[in-house]
C-alpha cells in the first residue's frame, strides 16, 4: 500500500540527511537538532588527564562565528558521581589542546559543537529516582549562574549520560583520577563512540533492575494511545505507546544523546542550568538543546500520540518533573516488545575504526544504557539484518497508518521535514541508507519530495513486507 503525504509550507530548510555533523536551528529560542547519521570515527581516544590545563577564570569568551572542526573534548570534574562533582561544571574545549576559540568548541556555538550532560539518580534504600543536569561551560568561562548543588540520597547510585551536537566528543579528566572515579567511558581505546559517552551506567542499571525484581522500584508500563492507529499483526505493535526500544520510532543508532537543556547568555557565551530561578535571572537567554532520539519521543512523539514519558524530580529545579535518557531506557525495558530495537552491531557508533562489526564495543555501549548484551536472543530482532528488516516492516506501516495524526504535529527539525510525518519519513529513509540495509536485499521503503533546501515536504511509503537476506 502506498501512502502519500500532503505538501505543507516550508520553513528555514537545508539538507541534513546522511550527515550527523549537520545541526539545525528550529524557530523560537531553542536550538534543537536530531542528526540522521553517524560517522565512523578513526581517531584516538582522549588525552591523558595529566595534560588537561585548568580553565582560566573569566566572565566572557572569544566567539567563533563558525566551527572549524567537528570534534571536541569535555573535561569531566573530579568525583563526578558525588553531589560536589555533579555541581562542578564540565568544561567544553578543543581537541588535543586546541583552545575553544580556535576549535569552535564553545557552548555559544552549541548548534554545531555543544555538549550536554545528564545524571539519573537511584536511591538504593527506597527505589526513588531523580534527575539532575550538570552544567557544561566553555573552558575559560564561569557559569552565568552557579549550579544548584543537588541533595543526593545516602549511598546514591548515579549514572551520567553525555551528548554532543558535533561528531566526536572525547572525555578528559579534570584530575588524573576523575574518569576512574566516575567509571567513565567514551568507547574503546582508540575507537570512541562518537557523539556520546557515559559514566557508571552498568552499576546503575544493574541496581535498578535488581530493585525492580525485589519490588522496591516500580516502573509503570508505557501505556496505550487512544489517538494512534493500530497496525496489525507482525507489521506493528498495536496501540501501545512506543518507547526507545520500539522499531516504531528508532533510527539507526538507538539511545543516543540526552534531554538536557541549558540557558545561554548570547552576549557573553556563559551558560546556566535551565530552571525557573535561572530563567528569571537571565532575561533574553536562549535555550540550548542536544539533538536526541530521546527528546524526539519525549517532546514530540509522545504529545502527538497522547502518551507520557517517564519522569522524575529534577534536583536542580526544585523537584520539577523531568525526563532523562536513563528514565527512557527504564521505561523501555519495562515495556520491551518481542521485537526489541537494541543498538545494532552495524550502528556506526559501535563498529571499529575500519567499519567492521565489534561485538565488544556494542556490548560496552549497550551496558551503559541498560540494554541486553549481544546474544542469540537479541540477534533475533537486532542483528544487522534483522534490525534493517524490522525497521522497514514495523516503522514504515506505523508512520503510514498514523500519517493524518503525525502531519498535524510540529517537526522537531523543519529543515528535515516540515511536520512530524515528513520528518519521520525522511529520518527513516536516512536510517535505511546509513545502515546499508540494501546490502541485505532490502529496498528503500521511502520516497520523499523535498523543497529547494532539502527538507521533505511530501513522503510516499511502501508498506509491503520485505525479507532480509543473510
For each residue, the residues with C-beta under 8 A, 3 or more apart:
1: 400 462 463 464
2: 460 461 462 463
3: 400 403 460 461 463
4: 458 459 460
5: 403 407 421 422 425 457 458 459 460
6: 407 458
7: 449 457 458
8: 407 418 419 422 457
9: 418
10: 13 414 418 451 453 455 457
11: 27 414 418
12: 25 27 414 415
13: 10 414 415 418 451 452 453 454 455
14: 22 24 415 453 454 455
15: 19 22 415 450 453 454 455
16: 19 22 23 24 35 36 413 415 416 454
17: 36 37 416 426 429 430 433 454
18: 36 37 430 433 434
19: 15 16 22 35 36 37
20: 35 36 37 38 39 167 194 195
21: 35 39 70 112 166 167
22: 14 15 16 19 35
23: 16 31 33 35 111 112 165 166 291
24: 14 16 32 33 34 111 413 414 415 416
25: 12 31 32 33 111
26: 30 31 32 411 412 413 414
27: 11 12 414
28:
29: 285 286 287
30: 26 261 286 287 288 289
31: 23 25 26 110 111 114 286 287 288 289
32: 24 25 26 289 291 295 412 413
33: 23 24 25 111 165 289 290 291 413
34: 24 291 292 293 295 296 412 413 416 427
35: 16 19 20 21 22 23 38 195 291
36: 16 17 18 19 20 251 416 426 427 430 431 434
37: 17 18 19 20 252 348 430 433 434
38: 20 35 194 195 252 253 256 347 348 349 434
39: 20 21 167 168 194 348
40: 348 351 353 355
41: 167 168 191 192 193 194 353
42: 353 354
43: 71 168 190 192
44: 190
45: 170 186 187 188 189 190 191 192
46: 73 170 171 172 186 192
47: 51 52 73 96 97 170 172
48: 51
49: 52 172 173 174 175 176 177 178 179
50: 176
51: 47 48 97 172
52: 47 49 75 172 173 174
53: 97
54:
55: 75 91 93 139 140 141
56: 140
57: 142
58: 61 140 141 142
59: 141 142 268 270
60: 141 268 269 270
61: 58 100 101 106 108 138 140 141 268 269 270
62: 100 101
63: 101 106 108 109 269
64: 67 68 100 101 102 103 104 106 109
65:
66: 104 109 112
67: 64 70 103 104 105 109 112 113 166
68: 64 102 103 104
69: 72 94 95 98 103 104 105
70: 21 67 112 113 166 167 168
71: 43 95 166 167 168 169 170
72: 69 92 93 94 95 103 105 113 115 164 166 168 169 170
73: 46 47 92 93 94 95 96 105 169 170 171 172
74: 90 91 92 93 115 117 136 162 164 169 170 171 172 197
75: 52 55 90 91 92 93 139 172 173 174
76: 80 90 171 172 173 174 178 179 182 184 199
77: 80 85 88 89 90 174 178
78: 85 88 173 174 175 177 178 181
79: 82 84 85 178 181 182
80: 76 77 85 86 134 160 178 181 182 184 199
81: 85 86 156 158 160 181 182 183 199 200
82: 79 85 86 152
83: 86 87 149 150 151 152
84: 79 87 88 149
85: 77 78 79 80 81 82 88 181 182
86: 80 81 82 83 119 132 134 149 150 152 158
87: 83 84 134 147 148 149 150
88: 77 78 84 85 134 147 174
89: 77 134 135 136 137 143 147
90: 74 75 76 77 115 117 134 135 136 137 162
91: 55 74 75 136 137 138 139 174
92: 72 73 74 75 100 105 106 107 113 114 115 136 137 138 139
93: 55 72 73 74 75 98 99 100 103 105 138 139 172
94: 69 72 73 97 98 99 100 102 103 104 105
95: 69 71 72 73 98 103 105 168 170
96: 47 73
97: 47 51 53 94
98: 69 93 94 95 102 103 105
99: 93 94 102 103 140
100: 61 62 64 92 93 94 103 104 105 106 138 139 140
101: 61 62 63 64 104 106
102: 64 68 94 98 99
103: 64 67 68 69 72 93 94 95 98 99 100 113
104: 64 66 67 68 69 94 100 101 109 112 113
105: 67 69 72 73 92 93 94 95 98 100 109 113 138 166
106: 61 63 64 92 100 101 109 110 113 138 269
107: 92 110 114 115 136 137 138 262 264 269 271 288
108: 61 63 138 264 266 269
109: 63 64 66 67 104 105 106 112 113 114
110: 31 106 107 113 114 165 262 264 288
111: 23 24 25 31 33 114 165
112: 21 23 66 67 70 104 109 165 166
113: 67 70 72 92 103 104 105 106 109 110 164 165 166
114: 31 92 107 109 110 111 136 164 165 166 288 290
115: 72 74 90 92 107 136 162 163 164 165 169
116: 133 136 162 163 164 257 258 260 261 262 288 289 290
117: 74 90 133 134 135 136 160 161 162 163 258 260
118: 131 132 133 134 160 161 162 163 258 259 260 324 325 326
119: 86 131 132 133 134 158 159 160 161 324
120: 129 130 131 158 159 161 204 312 324 325 326 327
121: 129 130 131 132 150 152 153 156 157 158 315
122: 127 128 129 156 157 158 204 207 208 211 217
123: 126 127 128 129 130 153 154 156
124: 127 153 155 156 157 207 211
125: 153 154 155
126: 123 153 216
127: 122 123 124 211 216 217 218
128: 122 123 153
129: 120 121 122 123 217 312 327 330
130: 120 121 123 150 312 313 314 315
131: 118 119 120 121 312 313 314 315 322 323 324 327
132: 86 118 119 121 150 314 315 316
133: 116 117 118 119 260 261 262 273 274 314 316 322
134: 80 86 87 88 89 90 117 118 119 147 160
135: 89 90 117 143 147 262 271 272 273
136: 74 89 90 91 92 107 114 115 116 117 262 271
137: 89 90 91 92 107 141 142 143 270 271
138: 61 91 92 93 100 105 106 107 108 141 269 271
139: 55 75 91 92 93 100
140: 55 56 58 61 99 100
141: 55 58 59 60 61 137 138 268 269 270 271
142: 57 58 59 137 270
143: 89 135 137 146 147 270 271 272
144: 263 264 265 268 270 271 272 278 281 282 285
145: 272 273 277 278 281 282
146: 143
147: 87 88 89 134 135 143 272 273 316
148: 87 273 275 315 316 317
149: 83 84 86 87
150: 83 86 87 121 130 132 315 316
151: 83 315
152: 82 83 86 121 156 158 315
153: 121 123 124 125 126 128 156
154: 123 125
155: 124 125
156: 81 121 122 123 124 152 153
157: 121 122 124 200 203 204 207 208
158: 81 86 119 120 121 122 152 199 200 204
159: 119 120 198 199 200 201 203 204 205 326 368
160: 80 81 117 118 119 134 182 184 198 199 200
161: 117 118 119 120 196 198 201 258 324 325 326 368 369
162: 74 90 115 116 117 118 169 171 196 197 198 199 258
163: 115 116 117 118 195 196 256 257 258 260 290 291 292 325
164: 72 74 113 114 115 116 167 168 169 194 195 196 257 290
165: 23 33 110 111 112 113 114 115 195 290 291
166: 21 23 67 70 71 72 105 112 113 114 169 195
167: 20 21 39 41 70 71 164 194 195
168: 39 41 43 70 71 72 95 164 192 194 195
169: 71 72 73 74 115 162 164 166 186 192 194 195 196 197
170: 45 46 47 71 72 73 74 95 186 192 197
171: 46 73 74 76 162 179 184 185 186 197
172: 46 47 49 51 52 73 74 75 76 93 179
173: 49 52 75 76 78 176 177 178 179 180 184
174: 49 52 75 76 77 78 88 91 178
175: 49 78 178
176: 49 50 173
177: 49 78 173 180 181
178: 49 76 77 78 79 80 173 174 175 181 182 184
179: 49 76 171 172 173 182 184
180: 173 177 183 184
181: 78 79 80 81 85 177 178
182: 76 79 80 81 85 160 178 179 199 200
183: 81 180 199 200 202 203
184: 76 80 160 171 173 178 179 180 197 198 199 200
185: 171 197 198 199 364 368
186: 45 46 169 170 171 192 193 197 198
187: 45 191 192 193 194 197 361 364 365
188: 45 191 192 352 358 360 361 364
189: 45
190: 43 44 45 353
191: 41 45 187 188 352 353 358 361
192: 41 43 45 46 168 169 170 186 187 188 197
193: 41 186 187 196 197 349 350 361 365
194: 20 38 39 41 164 167 168 169 187 348 349
195: 20 35 38 163 164 165 166 167 168 169 256 257 349
196: 161 162 163 164 169 193 256 257 349
197: 74 162 169 170 171 184 185 186 187 192 193
198: 159 160 161 162 184 185 186 201 368 369
199: 76 80 81 158 159 160 162 182 183 184 185
200: 81 157 158 159 160 182 183 184 203 204
201: 159 161 198 204 205 326 367 368 369 370
202: 183 205 206 367 368
203: 157 159 183 200 206 207
204: 120 122 157 158 159 200 201 207 208 326 370
205: 159 201 202 208 209 326 329 330 367 369 370
206: 202 203 209 210
207: 122 124 157 203 204 210 211
208: 122 157 204 205 211 212 217 330 370
209: 205 206 212 213 333 370
210: 206 207 213 214
211: 122 124 127 207 208 214 216 217
212: 208 209 215 216 217 218 219 334
213: 209 210
214: 210 211 217
215: 212 218
216: 126 127 211 212
217: 122 127 129 208 211 212 214
218: 127 212 215
219: 212 310 330 331 333 334
220: 223 310 331 334
221: 334 335
222: 240 241 242 243 307 331 332 334 335
223: 220 240 241 307 308
224: 239 240 241
225: 228 239 240 241 305 306 307
226: 239 306
227: 304 305 306 405
228: 225 239 241 305 306 402 405
229: 239 401 402 405
230: 236 238 239 401
231: 235 236 237 238 394 397 398 401
232: 235 236
233: 236
234: 393 465
235: 231 232 393 394 397 463 465
236: 230 231 232 233 248 394 397 398 401
237: 231 240 242 246 247 248 337 394 398
238: 230 231
239: 224 225 226 228 229 230
240: 222 223 224 225 237 246 335 337
241: 222 223 224 225 228 302 305 307 308 335
242: 222 237 246 248 249 297 301 305 307 398
243: 222 246 297 328 331 332 335 336
244: 249 250 254 255 293 294 297 328 329 331 332 341
245: 250 254 329 332 333 336 337 340 341 342 371
246: 237 240 242 243 249 250 332 337 341 394
247: 237 250 337 339 341 390 391 394 395 398
248: 236 237 242 394 395 398
249: 242 244 246 293 296 297 301 395 398 424
250: 244 245 246 247 254 293 341 391 395 431
251: 36 254 293 427 428 430 431
252: 37 38 344 347 348 391 430 431 434 435
253: 38 256 293 343 347 348 349
254: 244 245 250 251 293 341 342 343 347
255: 244 293 294 325 328 329 343 369 371
256: 38 163 195 196 253 292 293 349
257: 116 163 164 195 196 290 291 292 293 294 295 325
258: 116 117 118 161 162 163 290 292 294 324 325
259: 118 290 292 294 295 298 299 322 323 324 325 328
260: 116 117 118 133 163 274 289 290
261: 30 116 133 274 287 288 289
262: 107 110 116 133 135 136 271 272 273 274 287 288
263: 144 271 272 273 274 278 279 282 285 286 287 288
264: 107 108 110 144 269 270 271 285 286 287 288
265: 144 268 269 270 271 272 282 284 285
266: 108 269 284 285 286
267:
268: 59 60 61 141 144 265
269: 60 61 63 106 107 108 138 141 264 265 266
270: 59 60 61 137 141 142 143 144 264 265
271: 107 135 136 137 138 141 143 144 262 263 264 265 288
272: 135 143 144 145 147 262 263 265 278 281 282 285
273: 133 135 145 147 148 262 263 278 316 317
274: 133 260 261 262 263 278 279 287 317
275: 148 278 279 314 316 317 318 320
276: 279 280 317 318 320
277: 145 280 281 318
278: 144 145 263 272 273 274 275 281 282 285
279: 263 274 275 276 282 285
280: 276 277 283
281: 144 145 272 277 278
282: 144 145 263 265 272 278 279 285
283: 280
284: 265 266
285: 29 144 263 264 265 266 272 278 279 282
286: 29 30 31 263 264 266
287: 29 30 31 261 262 263 264 274
288: 30 31 107 110 114 116 261 262 263 264 271
289: 30 31 32 33 116 260 261 292 295
290: 33 114 116 163 164 165 257 258 259 260 295
291: 23 32 33 34 35 163 165 257 295
292: 34 163 256 257 258 259 289 295 296 325
293: 34 244 249 250 251 253 254 255 256 257 296 297
294: 244 255 257 258 259 297 298 323 324 325 328
295: 32 34 257 259 289 290 291 292 298 299 300 412
296: 34 249 292 293 299 300 301 412
297: 242 243 244 249 293 294 300 301 302 309 328
298: 259 294 295 301 302 309 323 328
299: 259 295 296 302 303 412
300: 295 296 297 303 304 409 410 412 420
301: 242 249 296 297 298 304 305 307 420
302: 241 297 298 299 305 306 307 308 309
303: 299 300 306 307 409
304: 227 300 301 405 406 408 409 420
305: 225 227 228 241 242 301 302 402 405
306: 225 226 227 228 302 303
307: 222 223 225 241 242 301 302 303
308: 223 241 302 311
309: 297 298 302 323 327 328 331
310: 219 220 323 327 328 330 331
311: 308 321 322 323 327
312: 120 129 130 131 321 322 324 327
313: 130 131 319 320 321 322
314: 130 131 132 133 275 317 318 319 320 321 322
315: 121 130 131 132 148 150 151 152 319
316: 132 133 147 148 150 273 275
317: 148 273 274 275 276 314 320 322
318: 275 276 277 314
319: 313 314 315
320: 275 276 313 314 317
321: 311 312 313 314
322: 131 133 259 311 312 313 314 317
323: 131 259 294 298 309 310 311 327 328
324: 118 119 120 131 161 258 259 294 312 327 328
325: 118 120 161 163 255 257 258 259 292 294 328 329 369
326: 118 120 159 161 201 204 205 329 330 369 370
327: 120 129 131 309 310 311 312 323 324 330 331
328: 243 244 255 259 294 297 298 309 310 323 324 325 331 332
329: 205 244 245 255 325 326 332 333 369 370 371
330: 129 205 208 219 310 326 327 333 334 370
331: 219 220 222 243 244 309 310 327 328 334 335
332: 222 243 244 245 246 328 329 335 336
333: 209 219 245 329 330 336 370 371
334: 212 219 220 221 222 330 331
335: 221 222 240 241 243 331 332
336: 243 245 332 333 340
337: 237 240 245 246 247 340
338: 381
339: 247 381 390 394
340: 245 336 337 372 378 381 382
341: 244 245 246 247 250 254 381 382 387 390 391
342: 245 254 366 371 372 378 381 382
343: 253 254 255 347 349 350 362 365 366 369 371 382
344: 252 347 362 382 383 384 387 435
345: 350 351 357 358 359 362 374 383 384
346: 351 357 384 387 435 436
347: 38 252 253 254 343 344 350 351 362 365 435
348: 37 38 39 40 194 252 253 351 355 434
349: 38 193 194 195 196 253 256 343 365
350: 193 343 345 347 358 361 362 364 365
351: 40 345 346 347 348 354 355 356 357 358 361
352: 188 191 355 356 357 358 361
353: 40 41 42 190 191
354: 42 351
355: 40 348 351 352
356: 351 352
357: 345 346 351 352 362 384
358: 188 191 345 350 351 352 361 362
359: 345 362 363 374
360: 188 363 364
361: 187 188 191 193 350 351 352 358 364 365
362: 343 344 345 347 350 357 358 359 365 366 374
363: 359 360 366 367 373 374
364: 185 187 188 350 360 361 367 368
365: 187 193 343 347 349 350 361 362 368 369
366: 342 343 362 363 369 371 372 373 374
367: 201 202 205 363 364 370 371 373
368: 159 161 185 198 201 202 364 365
369: 161 198 201 205 255 325 326 329 343 365 366
370: 201 204 205 208 209 326 329 330 333 367
371: 245 255 329 333 342 343 366 367
372: 340 342 366 375 377 378
373: 363 366 367 378
374: 345 359 362 363 366 378 379
375: 372 378 379
376: 379 380
377: 372 380
378: 340 342 372 373 374 375 381 382
379: 374 375 376 382 383 386
380: 376 377 383 386
381: 338 339 340 341 342 378 386 387 390
382: 340 341 342 343 344 378 379 386 387 390
383: 344 345 379 380 386 387
384: 344 345 346 357 387 388 435 440
385: 388 389 440 468 469 470
386: 379 380 381 382 383 389 390 468
387: 341 344 346 381 382 383 384 390 391 435
388: 384 385 391 392 432 435 437 440 442 468
389: 385 386 392 393 440 442 466 467 468
390: 247 339 341 381 382 386 387 393 394 395
391: 247 250 252 341 387 388 394 395 428 431 432 435 437
392: 388 389 395 396 432 437 442 445 466
393: 234 235 389 390 396 397 465 466
394: 231 235 236 237 246 247 248 339 390 391 397 398
395: 247 248 249 250 390 391 392 398 399 424 428
396: 392 393 399 400 428 445 446 461 462 463
397: 231 235 236 393 394 400 401 461 463
398: 231 236 237 242 247 248 249 394 395 401 402
399: 395 396 402 403 406 421 424 425 428 461
400: 1 3 396 397 403 461 463
401: 229 230 231 236 397 398
402: 228 229 305 398 399 405 406 421
403: 3 5 399 400 406 407 421
404: 407 408
405: 227 228 229 304 305 402 408 409
406: 304 399 402 403 409 419 420 421 424
407: 5 6 8 403 404 419 420 421 422
408: 304 404 405 419
409: 300 303 304 405 406 419 420 421
410: 300 419 420
411: 26 414 416 417 418 419 420 422 423
412: 26 32 34 295 296 299 300 416 420 423
413: 16 24 26 32 33 34 416 417 423
414: 10 11 12 13 24 26 27 411 417 418 455
415: 12 13 14 15 16 24 453 454 455
416: 16 17 24 34 36 411 412 413 423 426 427 455 456
417: 411 413 414 420 421 422 423 424 425 426 427 455 456 457 459
418: 8 9 10 11 13 411 414 422 423 451 455 456 457
419: 8 406 407 408 409 410 411 422 423
420: 300 301 304 406 407 409 410 411 412 417 423 424
421: 5 399 402 403 406 407 409 417 424 425 459
422: 5 8 407 411 417 418 419 425 426 448 455 456 457 458 459
423: 411 412 413 416 417 418 419 420 426 427 456
424: 249 395 399 406 417 420 421 427 428
425: 5 399 417 421 422 428 429 446 448 456 459 461
426: 17 36 416 417 422 423 429 430 446 448 455 456 459
427: 34 36 251 416 417 423 424 430 431
428: 251 391 395 396 399 424 425 431 432 445 446
429: 17 425 426 432 433 444 445 446 447 448
430: 17 18 36 37 251 252 426 427 433 434
431: 36 250 251 252 391 427 428 434 435
432: 388 391 392 428 429 435 437 438 442 444 445 446
433: 17 18 37 429 430 436 437 438 444
434: 18 36 37 38 252 348 430 431
435: 252 344 346 347 384 387 388 391 431 432
436: 346 433 439
437: 388 391 392 432 433 440 442 444 468
438: 432 433 441 442 443 444
439: 436
440: 384 385 388 389 437 468 469 470
441: 438 467 468 469
442: 388 389 392 432 437 438 466 468
443: 438 462 466
444: 429 432 433 437 438 447
445: 392 396 428 429 432 461 462 463 466
446: 396 425 426 428 429 432 459 460 461 462
447: 429 444 459 460 462
448: 422 425 426 429 456 458 459 460
449: 7 456 457 458 459
450: 15 453 454 455 456 457
451: 10 13 418 454 455 457
452: 13
453: 10 13 14 15 415 450
454: 13 14 15 16 17 415 450 451
455: 10 13 14 15 414 415 416 417 418 422 426 450 451
456: 416 417 418 422 423 425 426 448 449 450 459
457: 5 7 8 10 417 418 422 449 450 451
458: 4 5 6 7 422 448 449
459: 4 5 417 421 422 425 426 446 447 448 449 456
460: 2 3 4 5 446 447 448
461: 2 3 396 397 399 400 425 445 446
462: 1 2 396 443 445 446 447
463: 1 2 3 235 396 397 400 445
464: 1
465: 234 235 393
466: 389 392 393 442 443 445
467: 389 441
468: 385 386 388 389 437 440 441 442
469: 385 440 441
470: 385 440
